Amino acid sequence: MRAIDLSSINWRKSSYSNPDGGQCIEVSDTFPALVPVRDSKDPHGPALIFEPAAWTSFITAVKHQGLADA
């Protein structure tokens, strides 16, 4: 797999982040076929890159788990 340059893309705080600012993730909409995700507290650290379907599946699972723990 080739490396993807994420140094100049625009990031936004994910709507799935903790509203208190403690557990924040940022995502980028720069690539139509990829969803880069990073820890907002470590913007120069590593990023995970999901395919859109995998990101949707991940978010669905997280939402479902959150409901199960409530």
N, CA, C and O of each residue as an XYZ file, in Angstrom:
280
protein
N       0.844     -1.176      0.000
C       0.000      0.000      0.000
C       0.888      1.237      0.000
O       1.889      1.286      0.715
N       0.534      2.212     -0.780
C       1.326      3.439     -0.844
C       0.981      4.360      0.320
O      -0.124      4.312      0.860
N       1.928      5.186      0.692
C       1.722      6.140      1.783
C       0.809      7.270      1.319
O       0.858      7.679      0.159
N      -0.006      7.759      2.211
C      -0.921      8.863      1.924
C      -0.453     10.071      2.715
O      -0.284      9.995      3.932
N      -0.246     11.178      2.030
C       0.216     12.404      2.673
C      -0.964     13.097      3.348
O      -1.870     13.588      2.674
N      -0.951     13.136      4.668
C      -2.029     13.765      5.438
C      -1.610     15.118      6.008
O      -2.351     15.718      6.785
N      -0.432     15.598      5.629
C       0.121     16.801      6.252
C      -0.633     18.083      5.928
O      -0.576     19.031      6.711
N      -1.323     18.145      4.823
C      -1.975     19.409      4.455
C      -3.488     19.293      4.295
O      -4.113     20.160      3.685
N      -4.079     18.232      4.836
C      -5.529     18.087      4.694
C      -6.258     18.841      5.805
O      -5.669     19.174      6.833
N      -7.512     19.099      5.590
C      -8.345     19.772      6.593
C      -8.972     18.724      7.503
O      -9.510     17.720      7.038
N      -8.894     18.973      8.792
C      -9.466     18.090      9.798
C     -10.630     18.805     10.485
O     -10.641     20.032     10.588
N     -11.596     18.038     10.948
C     -12.704     18.590     11.734
C     -12.970     17.646     12.896
O     -12.739     16.440     12.810
N     -13.462     18.228     13.982
C     -13.806     17.393     15.134
C     -15.001     16.534     14.765
O     -15.999     17.038     14.252
N     -14.904     15.273     15.018
C     -15.988     14.354     14.714
C     -17.185     14.619     15.617
O     -17.030     14.950     16.792
N     -18.362     14.472     15.061
C     -19.576     14.622     15.869
C     -19.697     13.492     16.882
O     -20.538     13.558     17.778
N     -18.875     12.459     16.756
C     -18.890     11.340     17.688
C     -17.932     11.547     18.847
O     -17.805     10.668     19.700
N     -17.254     12.692     18.900
C     -16.323     12.979     19.985
C     -17.066     13.320     21.264
O     -18.236     13.701     21.244
N     -16.370     13.175     22.360
C     -16.908     13.536     23.662
C     -17.121     15.050     23.696
O     -16.179     15.792     23.419
N     -18.314     15.536     24.022
C     -18.567     16.979     24.036
C     -17.770     17.734     25.095
O     -17.642     18.955     25.009
N     -17.234     17.033     26.088
C     -16.447     17.680     27.134
C     -15.000     17.920     26.714
O     -14.235     18.529     27.463
N     -14.614     17.453     25.530
C     -13.265     17.673     25.024
C     -12.237     16.666     25.481
O     -11.077     16.765     25.081
N     -12.610     15.707     26.297
C     -11.639     14.753     26.802
C     -11.265     13.663     25.824
O     -10.096     13.287     25.741
N     -12.207     13.156     25.096
C     -11.961     12.068     24.156
C     -12.378     12.531     22.769
O     -13.483     12.237     22.314
N     -11.501     13.246     22.110
C     -11.853     13.846     20.823
C     -11.122     13.182     19.678
O      -9.919     12.930     19.746
N     -11.853     12.911     18.647
C     -11.229     12.454     17.419
C     -11.549     13.450     16.323
O     -12.579     14.123     16.347
N     -10.652     13.526     15.375
C     -10.846     14.382     14.214
C     -10.877     13.497     12.982
O     -10.195     12.474     12.911
N     -11.676     13.906     12.020
C     -11.783     13.192     10.749
C     -11.569     14.186      9.620
O     -11.652     15.399      9.808
N     -11.294     13.645      8.454
C     -11.121     14.496      7.285
C     -12.041     14.027      6.175
O     -12.225     12.828      5.962
N     -12.613     14.987      5.476
C     -13.477     14.699      4.334
C     -12.733     14.930      3.014
O     -13.353     15.014      1.954
N     -11.422     15.032      3.082
C     -10.609     15.369      1.919
C     -10.641     14.293      0.838
O     -10.673     14.607     -0.352
N     -10.634     13.042      1.243
C     -10.580     11.936      0.289
C     -11.945     11.257      0.182
O     -12.471     10.785      1.190
N     -12.525     11.198     -1.005
C     -13.850     10.586     -1.128
C     -13.872      9.084     -0.816
O     -14.901      8.560     -0.389
N     -12.771      8.404     -1.020
C     -12.749      6.952     -0.829
C     -12.070      6.534      0.469
O     -11.895      5.339      0.708
N     -11.680      7.494      1.318
C     -10.987      7.190      2.564
C     -11.488      8.097      3.678
O     -11.920      9.220      3.420
N     -11.432      7.616      4.908
C     -11.796      8.425      6.072
C     -10.611      8.408      7.043
O     -10.492      7.490      7.854
N      -9.738      9.412      6.967
C      -8.654      9.502      7.943
C      -9.201      9.947      9.304
O     -10.063     10.822      9.382
N      -8.691      9.337     10.361
C      -9.136      9.617     11.727
C      -7.894      9.753     12.599
O      -6.961      8.958     12.485
N      -7.881     10.776     13.482
C      -6.746     10.960     14.382
C      -7.219     11.454     15.740
O      -8.352     11.910     15.894
N      -6.349     11.357     16.700
C      -6.583     11.857     18.054
C      -6.312     13.358     18.040
O      -5.205     13.778     17.703
N      -7.298     14.167     18.399
C      -7.122     15.616     18.356
C      -6.064     16.107     19.345
O      -5.501     17.186     19.164
N      -5.794     15.322     20.383
C      -4.785     15.715     21.363
C      -3.369     15.419     20.871
O      -2.395     15.851     21.487
N      -3.253     14.688     19.768
C      -1.949     14.331     19.205
C      -1.995     14.525     17.685
O      -1.904     13.554     16.933
N      -2.135     15.776     17.232
C      -2.326     16.023     15.798
C      -1.153     15.614     14.915
O      -1.324     15.449     13.708
N       0.023     15.450     15.490
C       1.175     15.020     14.696
C       1.432     13.524     14.843
O       2.392     12.989     14.288
N       0.573     12.865     15.589
C       0.709     11.424     15.796
C       0.103     10.652     14.638
O      -0.228     11.231     13.603
N      -0.040      9.367     14.808
C      -0.558      8.520     13.733
C      -2.040      8.758     13.469
O      -2.776      9.249     14.325
N      -2.445      8.401     12.279
C      -3.859      8.457     11.897
C      -4.274      7.079     11.407
O      -3.490      6.365     10.782
N      -5.492      6.724     11.694
C      -6.076      5.509     11.131
C      -6.810      5.906      9.861
O      -7.385      6.992      9.788
N      -6.793      5.041      8.872
C      -7.485      5.341      7.623
C      -8.466      4.209      7.337
O      -8.079      3.051      7.181
N      -9.741      4.572      7.274
C     -10.818      3.622      7.039
C     -11.379      3.798      5.629
O     -11.358      4.900      5.081
N     -11.871      2.730      5.055
C     -12.731      2.853      3.887
C     -14.077      3.326      4.430
O     -14.426      2.996      5.564
N     -14.844      4.094      3.648
C     -16.118      4.630      4.155
C     -17.049      3.571      4.746
O     -17.656      3.809      5.790
N     -17.175      2.414      4.105
C     -18.066      1.371      4.633
C     -17.564      0.846      5.975
O     -18.363      0.558      6.866
N     -16.250      0.720      6.124
C     -15.687      0.255      7.382
C     -15.896      1.286      8.488
O     -16.177      0.920      9.629
N     -15.762      2.577      8.160
C     -15.992      3.648      9.134
C     -17.448      3.625      9.591
O     -17.725      3.729     10.786
N     -18.367      3.490      8.656
C     -19.791      3.431      8.991
C     -20.078      2.232      9.891
O     -20.825      2.342     10.863
N     -19.489      1.100      9.563
C     -19.671     -0.097     10.378
C     -19.112      0.102     11.786
O     -19.735     -0.305     12.767
N     -17.950      0.720     11.884
C     -17.335      1.006     13.176
C     -18.226      1.916     14.015
O     -18.474      1.632     15.187
N     -18.703      2.997     13.431
C     -19.560      3.945     14.157
C     -20.853      3.267     14.601
O     -21.320      3.485     15.718
N     -21.428      2.450     13.731
C     -22.657      1.724     14.081
C     -22.400      0.805     15.275
O     -23.221      0.728     16.189
N     -21.266      0.113     15.267
C     -20.936     -0.785     16.372
C     -20.715     -0.010     17.669
O     -21.145     -0.451     18.734
N     -20.054      1.131     17.587
C     -19.821      1.955     18.774
C     -21.142      2.460     19.336
O     -21.355      2.421     20.548
N     -22.022      2.928     18.476
C     -23.339      3.393     18.932
C     -24.093      2.257     19.605
O     -24.681      2.443     20.671
N     -24.077      1.085     18.988
C     -24.791     -0.063     19.526
C     -24.211     -0.469     20.879
O     -24.964     -0.771     21.805
N     -22.891     -0.479     21.006
C     -22.249     -0.831     22.265
C     -22.611      0.185     23.347
O     -22.861     -0.187     24.494
N     -22.639      1.466     22.982
C     -23.005      2.508     23.950
C     -24.406      2.317     24.491
O     -24.658      2.550     25.673
N     -25.326      1.890     23.625
C     -26.696      1.628     24.062
C     -26.763      0.392     24.952
O     -27.556      0.338     25.892
N     -25.924     -0.601     24.649
C     -25.927     -1.815     25.449
C     -25.372     -1.557     26.849
O     -25.775     -2.217     27.807
N     -24.455     -0.605     26.971
C     -23.858     -0.297     28.275
C     -24.730      0.630     29.110
O     -24.499      0.765     30.312
N     -25.713      1.264     28.513
C     -26.532      2.265     29.229
C     -27.424      1.622     30.260
O     -28.173      2.316     30.947
